[in-house]
């Protein structure tokens, strides 16, 4: 399966246009959260992505809630947040939001590590794990050198061992690639990222 994946669009119209154009060659398109800014502009962001014809799987970031994303997403899109789906034999599980709780205040949609652990416990196997927040120690380094990823996500990756883990959230680590066991970790960013995934 040819997968196009991205994160942290943040209403960047030119980036959205690039994604829509590239999606013509994709079997599936995956968004790992933060389509708008601080809970504003989500409908505009989804309109920018409406030209994607391939199956579209989205998880919420900390800039939009799961309910807001489900309401705004294009017709036929799949919103995953503590939930799973299978497409052409490829098993996906998604969990959005900022993990652990961010310092950004009331607008940010966040989970504690405990809440994330509980939601991730629903996942027993997956080929692709889509999370907004990166696993602790992988693609989670800020410009000040702090590691701000999620222990709950890291534990889930080690337990489930999906072939691919797609994340975003930490802008300073966009483009990071790493591994945990057999799992390939990618902090995506708002660009065209291609992956080949087998069931």
Beta strands, then each sheet from edge to edge (+ up, - down):
strand 1: 2-6
strand 2: 28-31
strand 3: 55-58
strand 4: 78-79
strand 5: 83-87
strand 6: 90-95
strand 7: 98-99
strand 8: 110-111
strand 9: 128-131
strand 10: 164-167
strand 11: 177-180
strand 12: 183-187
strand 13: 193-196
sheet 1: 4+ 3+ 2+ 1+ 13-
sheet 2: 5+ 6- 9- 10- 12- 11+
sheet 3: 7+ 8+
end
